[in-house]
């Protein structure tokens, strides 16, 4: 009997319409979450690029400091050699002065 089925069919149709609205809301939420996730991924990619740039800058600074340090070590080595020569010269001058003092002492006596 079609008239008996009509209320049952309307009820089923209302249930199906409700399920469709729920599915549409869920689809919209999933799309929004997908867009949010995509935005977060782009932000993370940008952050990663910044970190990589800073790391590259740090590596370049380290290389520069290594070269500067090597240059300073070389300069310290040269300065130490010069200081040793100067010290030898001072010792030689002191020795000569002592000899002259002895010679003068002998001449006076």
C-alpha positions in Angstrom: 0.0 0.0 0.0 1.7 3.2 -1.2 0.0 5.5 1.4 1.4 3.4 4.2 4.9 3.6 2.8 4.8 7.3 2.4 5.4 8.2 6.1 8.1 5.6 6.4 9.7 6.8 3.2 9.5 10.5 4.4 11.1 9.4 7.7 13.9 7.6 5.8 14.3 10.6 3.5 14.7 12.9 6.6 17.3 10.5 8.1 19.2 10.4 4.8 19.0 14.2 4.5 20.4 14.5 8.0 23.2 12.1 7.1 23.9 14.1 4.0 24.1 17.4 6.0 26.4 15.7 8.5 28.6 14.4 5.7 28.8 17.8 4.1 29.8 19.4 7.4 32.4 16.7 7.9 33.7 17.3 4.4 33.9 21.1 5.1 35.8 20.4 8.3 38.2 18.0 6.6 38.8 20.6 3.9 39.5 23.3 6.5 41.8 21.0 8.4 43.6 20.2 5.1 44.1 23.9 4.4 45.3 24.5 8.0 47.7 21.6 7.7 49.0 22.9 4.3 49.5 26.4 5.9 51.4 24.8 8.8 53.6 22.8 6.3 54.4 26.0 4.4 55.3 27.8 7.7 57.5 24.8 8.7 59.2 24.9 5.3 59.9 28.6 5.7 61.2 28.0 9.2 63.4 25.1 8.0 64.8 27.4 5.3 65.6 30.1 7.9 67.4 27.5 10.0 69.4 26.2 7.1 70.4 29.8 6.1 71.5 30.5 9.7 73.4 27.2 9.8 75.2 28.1 6.5 76.1 31.5 7.9 77.4 29.8 11.1 79.5 27.4 9.0 80.9 30.3 7.0 81.7 32.2 10.1 83.4 29.2 11.6 85.6 28.8 8.5 86.5 32.5 8.6 87.4 32.2 12.3 89.5 29.1 11.6 91.5 31.1 9.0 91.8 34.1 11.3 93.0 31.8 14.1 95.6 30.1 11.9 96.9 33.6 10.9 97.1 34.6 14.5 98.9 31.5 15.4 101.4 32.2 12.7 101.9 35.7 13.9 102.4 34.5 17.5 105.0 32.1 16.2 106.8 34.8 14.3 106.6 37.1 17.4 108.0 34.4 19.6 110.9 33.8 17.2 111.6 37.6 17.2 111.4 37.7 21.0 113.9 34.8 21.2 116.2 36.7 18.9 115.8 39.9 20.8 116.4 38.1 24.1 119.6 36.6 22.6 120.7 40.0 21.5 120.0 41.5 24.9 122.0 38.6 26.5 124.9 39.3 24.1 124.8 43.0 24.8 124.8 42.4 28.6 127.8 40.0 28.1 129.7 42.7 26.2 128.9 45.3 28.8 130.2 43.1 31.5 133.4 42.5 29.5 133.9 46.2 29.0 133.3 46.8 32.7 136.0 44.2 33.6 138.3 45.7 31.0 137.8 49.2 32.4 138.2 47.9 35.9 141.5 46.3 34.8 142.6 49.6 33.1 141.8 51.6 36.2 143.6 49.3 38.6 
